[in-house]
């Protein structure tokens, strides 16, 4: 295995220059260049730092197996959070690294989500059961089963369930914020 060549391929796939990688690892651009050209070998600690900056680890780096990205998930892999007000299921484990974060939420009667303060991004939802009130700043919008919502996350926002039955909906945030 040619370590330098593999590091260079990883660096390029991350869109980093030698200088940017060096800065992230507190190394010099010259050292990265020598490493990529097989003129030097890194210590284990230095290699771990470099691989961490490139979003991988020793096991993945030295694995001969071509790791396919996981694209399907079953109920046993969902991460669940249960409170008095709601049940939240992250539908894609570790979605924080992705561009979108889909969740399934069951909002109990009379309950509401916590206010989410303005941030960059967009949000989408689809109501599976019941009805909700989408609060966007000073606006209050009713959304019922079979309807969806889509908004820019630039206003304070939350969701309320003012009905006597639980509401269920899919909520997708981009970038991830749950």
C-alpha positions as CSV (number, residue, x, y, z in Angstrom):
1,X,0.0,0.0,0.0
2,X,1.3,3.4,-0.9
3,X,0.3,5.6,2.1
4,X,1.2,8.9,0.5
5,X,-0.7,8.3,-2.7
6,X,-3.8,7.3,-0.7
7,X,-3.6,10.4,1.6
8,X,-3.3,12.6,-1.5
9,X,-6.4,10.9,-3.1
10,X,-8.3,11.5,0.2
11,X,-7.1,15.1,0.4
12,X,-8.2,15.8,-3.2
13,X,-11.6,14.1,-2.6
14,X,-12.1,16.5,0.3
15,X,-11.3,19.5,-1.8
16,X,-8.3,20.5,0.3
17,X,-5.0,21.9,-0.7
18,X,-1.8,20.7,0.9
19,X,-1.6,23.9,2.9
20,X,-5.2,23.5,4.2
21,X,-4.6,20.0,5.3
22,X,-1.3,21.0,6.9
23,X,-3.0,23.8,8.8
24,X,-5.7,21.4,10.1
25,X,-3.0,19.0,11.4
26,X,-0.5,21.6,12.6
27,X,2.0,20.4,10.1
28,X,3.8,22.2,7.3
29,X,2.8,22.2,3.6
30,X,6.3,20.8,2.9
31,X,5.8,17.8,5.2
32,X,2.4,17.0,3.5
33,X,4.2,17.2,0.1
34,X,7.0,14.9,1.2
35,X,4.4,12.5,2.6
36,X,2.4,12.4,-0.6
37,X,5.5,11.9,-2.6
38,X,6.6,9.0,-0.4
39,X,9.7,10.9,0.7
40,X,8.8,10.5,4.4
41,X,6.6,8.3,6.6
42,X,4.3,9.6,9.3
43,X,4.3,8.5,12.9
44,X,1.1,6.7,14.0
45,X,0.0,9.8,15.9
46,X,0.6,12.1,12.9
47,X,-1.2,9.6,10.6
48,X,-4.2,9.6,13.0
49,X,-4.3,13.4,13.0
50,X,-4.2,13.5,9.2
51,X,-6.8,10.9,8.7
52,X,-9.1,12.6,11.3
53,X,-8.8,15.9,9.3
54,X,-9.7,13.9,6.2
55,X,-12.8,12.4,7.8
56,X,-11.6,8.9,8.2
57,X,-9.7,6.7,10.7
58,X,-7.0,4.0,10.6
59,X,-9.4,1.1,10.3
60,X,-11.1,2.6,7.2
61,X,-7.8,3.8,5.7
62,X,-6.2,0.4,5.8
63,X,-9.3,-1.6,5.0
64,X,-9.1,-3.3,1.6
65,X,-12.9,-3.6,1.6
66,X,-14.7,-1.0,-0.6
67,X,-17.1,0.4,1.9
68,X,-20.5,1.2,0.3
69,X,-22.4,4.0,1.8
70,X,-25.4,2.7,3.8
71,X,-28.6,3.9,2.1
72,X,-31.4,1.9,3.8
73,X,-32.3,1.9,7.5
74,X,-34.7,-0.2,9.5
75,X,-36.7,0.6,12.6
76,X,-34.1,-1.0,14.9
77,X,-31.5,1.5,13.7
78,X,-33.6,4.6,14.4
79,X,-32.6,6.7,17.4
80,X,-35.6,7.5,19.6
81,X,-36.1,10.3,22.1
82,X,-39.3,10.3,24.3
83,X,-40.5,13.2,26.4
84,X,-43.8,14.1,28.0
85,X,-44.6,16.2,24.9
86,X,-43.4,14.1,22.0
87,X,-41.6,11.1,20.6
88,X,-38.9,11.9,18.1
89,X,-37.2,9.3,15.8
90,X,-34.1,10.1,13.8
91,X,-34.8,8.1,10.7
92,X,-31.2,8.2,9.4
93,X,-28.6,7.5,12.1
94,X,-25.7,10.0,12.1
95,X,-27.6,12.3,9.7
96,X,-25.7,15.3,11.2
97,X,-23.0,14.6,8.6
98,X,-25.5,14.8,5.7
99,X,-27.2,17.8,4.0
100,X,-30.6,16.8,5.3
101,X,-31.9,15.3,8.6
102,X,-35.3,13.5,8.4
103,X,-37.2,12.8,11.6
104,X,-40.5,11.3,12.5
105,X,-42.3,13.1,15.3
106,X,-45.4,12.2,17.3
107,X,-46.6,15.3,19.1
108,X,-49.0,14.6,22.0
109,X,-52.3,16.4,22.4
110,X,-51.9,20.0,23.8
111,X,-48.1,19.8,23.4
112,X,-45.6,21.8,21.3
113,X,-42.0,21.5,20.1
114,X,-39.4,23.8,21.6
115,X,-38.9,27.1,19.8
116,X,-36.2,26.9,17.2
117,X,-34.4,30.2,16.8
118,X,-33.5,31.6,13.3
119,X,-30.7,29.7,11.5
120,X,-29.6,29.1,8.0
121,X,-31.5,26.4,6.2
122,X,-34.8,25.1,5.1
123,X,-37.4,22.8,6.6
124,X,-40.0,20.6,5.2
125,X,-42.8,18.5,6.8
126,X,-45.6,16.2,5.9
127,X,-48.4,15.4,8.3
128,X,-49.2,11.7,8.5
129,X,-51.9,11.9,11.2
130,X,-53.9,14.6,13.0
131,X,-53.4,18.3,12.6
132,X,-50.8,20.8,13.8
133,X,-50.2,24.5,13.9
134,X,-46.9,25.7,12.4
135,X,-45.7,28.8,14.2
136,X,-43.4,31.0,12.0
137,X,-42.6,34.2,13.8
138,X,-46.0,35.8,14.4
139,X,-47.8,33.6,11.8
140,X,-49.8,30.6,12.8
141,X,-50.6,28.1,10.0
142,X,-52.9,25.1,10.3
143,X,-51.6,21.9,8.6
144,X,-53.6,18.7,8.6
145,X,-53.2,15.1,7.6
146,X,-52.1,14.8,4.0
147,X,-50.7,18.3,3.8
148,X,-47.1,19.5,3.9
149,X,-45.2,22.6,4.8
150,X,-41.9,24.1,3.6
151,X,-40.2,27.2,4.9
152,X,-36.9,29.1,5.2
153,X,-35.6,28.8,8.8
154,X,-34.9,32.5,9.2
155,X,-37.8,33.0,11.7
156,X,-38.3,31.6,15.2
157,X,-40.4,28.5,14.6
158,X,-42.2,25.7,16.4
159,X,-45.1,23.3,16.0
160,X,-48.1,23.0,18.3
161,X,-50.8,20.3,18.6
162,X,-53.9,22.0,19.9
163,X,-56.2,19.1,19.2
164,X,-57.3,16.2,21.4
165,X,-55.4,13.5,19.4
166,X,-51.7,12.9,18.8
167,X,-50.3,14.3,15.6
168,X,-47.7,12.5,13.6
169,X,-45.4,14.0,10.9
170,X,-42.2,13.7,9.0
171,X,-39.9,16.7,9.5
172,X,-36.8,17.3,7.4
173,X,-34.3,19.9,8.2
174,X,-31.5,21.1,6.0
175,X,-28.8,21.5,7.3
176,X,-29.4,19.1,10.2
177,X,-30.5,20.9,13.4
178,X,-32.3,18.3,15.6
